Amino acid sequence: MHTGTNKELLVKGLYQLAFSIPFIFAGPSLYFSLGVRDWNDGRYVWTFVSILFMLLAALLFVRGIRMSMRAFFGRKP
């Protein structure tokens, strides 16, 4: 049984969540401002960069949530 909160792991998880926030906004912004326009012109670089930002945002967000939940509830036995 897990007793108490692992504060170090909680802070680490919250930092992961905070670090994902710029990518959450930058990915779609890049896609709609540069990606769509360049896609129509036959250049795909900004579209792929924006998709990578969106995937990185999702990865960091999920990792942050998992670390925070692990800090509160611990690992399964």
Residue pairs with C-beta under 8 A, 6 or more apart in sequence:
2 73
2 74
5 71
5 72
6 70
6 71
6 74
7 71
9 67
9 68
9 70
9 71
10 67
10 68
10 71
10 72
12 67
12 71
13 63
13 64
13 65
13 66
13 67
13 68
13 69
13 70
13 71
14 64
14 68
15 64
16 60
16 61
16 63
16 64
16 67
17 60
17 61
17 64
17 65
17 68
18 64
19 60
19 64
20 56
20 57
20 60
20 61
20 64
23 53
23 54
23 56
23 57
23 60
24 57
24 61
26 50
26 53
26 57
27 50
27 51
27 52
27 53
27 54
27 56
27 57
28 50
28 54
29 50
30 46
30 49
30 50
30 53
31 46
31 47
31 50
31 51
31 54
34 46
34 50
35 46
35 47
35 49
35 50
36 47
38 44
38 45
38 46
38 47
39 47
